[in-house]
Amino acid sequence: MYEPQYEEESGGGGFVIGLLCGAALGAAVGLMFAPKAGSELRQTLYDTTGDIRKKASDAYGQASQTVNDVVSKGREALDRGRQAFDTAREKASQAAESYGSSRSTTGL
């Protein structure tokens, strides 16, 4: 029968070299993809939240200005409407008085 024969490696040096190369490569990849240090992460978060806070403040300021403009225009329109109503009421009152006085003088 056929019996396979294996060559024995002297000392298993190839396995150890492969193990060390694999460990070094794994450590390098791990460092490249590792999260930032705590202080760096906190600084990044602080900077990001500062930017978001500034954008929110700017948006709030713009919205407030827009609301104030609309309210101001609404008040102006209300004042013009009141003036127009008062003018129309006064003219109607004058017309009613004029009609009443002309009616009494003509005997109707």
C-alpha positions as a Markdown table, in Angstrom:
| # | Residue | x | y | z |
|---|---|---|---|---|
| 1 | Met | 0.0 | 0.0 | 0.0 |
| 2 | Tyr | 0.8 | 3.6 | -0.5 |
| 3 | Glu | 1.7 | 5.6 | 2.6 |
| 4 | Pro | 2.1 | 9.3 | 2.2 |
| 5 | Gln | 5.3 | 10.6 | 3.5 |
| 6 | Tyr | 5.5 | 14.0 | 5.0 |
| 7 | Glu | 8.6 | 16.1 | 5.3 |
| 8 | Glu | 9.3 | 17.4 | 8.6 |
| 9 | Glu | 10.0 | 21.1 | 8.9 |
| 10 | Ser | 12.9 | 21.9 | 11.0 |
| 11 | Gly | 11.7 | 23.8 | 14.1 |
| 12 | Gly | 8.4 | 25.1 | 12.7 |
| 13 | Gly | 9.9 | 28.5 | 11.9 |
| 14 | Gly | 7.5 | 29.2 | 9.0 |
| 15 | Phe | 4.5 | 29.0 | 11.4 |
| 16 | Val | 6.0 | 31.4 | 13.9 |
| 17 | Ile | 6.9 | 33.9 | 11.1 |
| 18 | Gly | 3.3 | 33.7 | 9.7 |
| 19 | Leu | 1.9 | 34.1 | 13.2 |
| 20 | Leu | 4.0 | 37.2 | 13.9 |
| 21 | Cys | 3.2 | 38.8 | 10.5 |
| 22 | Gly | -0.5 | 38.1 | 11.0 |
| 23 | Ala | -0.4 | 39.7 | 14.4 |
| 24 | Ala | 1.5 | 42.8 | 13.2 |
| 25 | Leu | -0.9 | 43.2 | 10.3 |
| 26 | Gly | -4.0 | 42.8 | 12.6 |
| 27 | Ala | -2.6 | 45.3 | 15.0 |
| 28 | Ala | -2.0 | 47.9 | 12.2 |
| 29 | Val | -5.5 | 47.4 | 10.8 |
| 30 | Gly | -7.0 | 47.7 | 14.3 |
| 31 | Leu | -5.2 | 51.0 | 14.9 |
| 32 | Met | -6.4 | 52.4 | 11.6 |
| 33 | Phe | -10.0 | 51.6 | 12.3 |
| 34 | Ala | -10.0 | 52.2 | 16.1 |
| 35 | Pro | -12.2 | 55.0 | 17.4 |
| 36 | Lys | -10.6 | 58.2 | 18.5 |
| 37 | Ala | -9.4 | 58.8 | 22.0 |
| 38 | Gly | -11.9 | 60.0 | 24.5 |
| 39 | Ser | -10.6 | 63.6 | 24.5 |
| 40 | Glu | -10.5 | 63.8 | 20.7 |
| 41 | Leu | -14.1 | 62.3 | 20.5 |
| 42 | Arg | -15.4 | 64.8 | 23.1 |
| 43 | Gln | -13.7 | 67.7 | 21.2 |
| 44 | Thr | -15.2 | 66.6 | 17.9 |
| 45 | Leu | -18.7 | 66.2 | 19.5 |
| 46 | Tyr | -18.3 | 69.7 | 21.1 |
| 47 | Asp | -17.3 | 71.2 | 17.8 |
| 48 | Thr | -20.2 | 69.5 | 15.9 |
| 49 | Thr | -22.8 | 70.5 | 18.5 |
| 50 | Gly | -21.4 | 74.0 | 18.5 |
| 51 | Asp | -22.0 | 74.2 | 14.7 |
| 52 | Ile | -25.5 | 72.7 | 15.1 |
| 53 | Arg | -26.2 | 75.2 | 17.9 |
| 54 | Lys | -25.1 | 78.1 | 15.7 |
| 55 | Lys | -27.2 | 77.0 | 12.8 |
| 56 | Ala | -30.2 | 76.6 | 15.0 |
| 57 | Ser | -29.7 | 80.0 | 16.5 |
| 58 | Asp | -29.4 | 81.5 | 13.0 |
| 59 | Ala | -32.5 | 79.7 | 11.9 |
| 60 | Tyr | -34.4 | 80.9 | 15.0 |
| 61 | Gly | -33.2 | 84.5 | 14.4 |
| 62 | Gln | -34.4 | 84.4 | 10.7 |
| 63 | Ala | -37.7 | 82.8 | 11.7 |
| 64 | Ser | -38.2 | 85.4 | 14.5 |
| 65 | Gln | -37.5 | 88.2 | 12.0 |
| 66 | Thr | -39.9 | 86.8 | 9.5 |
| 67 | Val | -42.7 | 86.4 | 12.1 |
| 68 | Asn | -42.1 | 90.0 | 13.3 |
| 69 | Asp | -42.3 | 91.3 | 9.7 |
| 70 | Val | -45.6 | 89.4 | 9.1 |
| 71 | Val | -47.0 | 90.6 | 12.4 |
| 72 | Ser | -46.0 | 94.2 | 11.6 |
| 73 | Lys | -47.6 | 93.9 | 8.1 |
| 74 | Gly | -50.7 | 92.4 | 9.7 |
| 75 | Arg | -51.0 | 95.3 | 12.2 |
| 76 | Glu | -50.6 | 97.8 | 9.3 |
| 77 | Ala | -53.3 | 96.1 | 7.4 |
| 78 | Leu | -55.6 | 96.1 | 10.5 |
| 79 | Asp | -55.0 | 99.8 | 11.0 |
| 80 | Arg | -55.8 | 100.5 | 7.3 |
| 81 | Gly | -58.9 | 98.3 | 7.6 |
| 82 | Arg | -60.1 | 100.2 | 10.7 |
| 83 | Gln | -59.5 | 103.5 | 9.1 |
| 84 | Ala | -61.4 | 102.4 | 6.0 |
| 85 | Phe | -64.3 | 101.1 | 8.2 |
| 86 | Asp | -64.4 | 104.4 | 10.2 |
| 87 | Thr | -64.4 | 106.4 | 7.0 |
| 88 | Ala | -67.2 | 104.3 | 5.5 |
| 89 | Arg | -69.2 | 104.5 | 8.8 |
| 90 | Glu | -68.8 | 108.2 | 8.9 |
| 91 | Lys | -69.8 | 108.6 | 5.3 |
| 92 | Ala | -72.8 | 106.3 | 5.9 |
| 93 | Ser | -73.8 | 108.3 | 8.9 |
| 94 | Gln | -73.5 | 111.6 | 7.0 |
| 95 | Ala | -75.6 | 110.1 | 4.1 |
| 96 | Ala | -78.2 | 109.0 | 6.6 |
| 97 | Glu | -78.4 | 112.4 | 8.2 |
| 98 | Ser | -78.5 | 114.0 | 4.8 |
| 99 | Tyr | -81.3 | 111.7 | 3.7 |
| 100 | Gly | -83.2 | 112.3 | 6.9 |
| 101 | Ser | -82.9 | 116.0 | 6.8 |
| 102 | Ser | -83.9 | 116.1 | 3.1 |
| 103 | Arg | -86.8 | 113.9 | 3.9 |
| 104 | Ser | -88.1 | 116.2 | 6.6 |
| 105 | Thr | -87.8 | 119.3 | 4.5 |
| 106 | Thr | -89.6 | 117.7 | 1.6 |
| 107 | Gly | -92.4 | 116.4 | 3.8 |
| 108 | Leu | -92.0 | 112.8 | 2.9 |
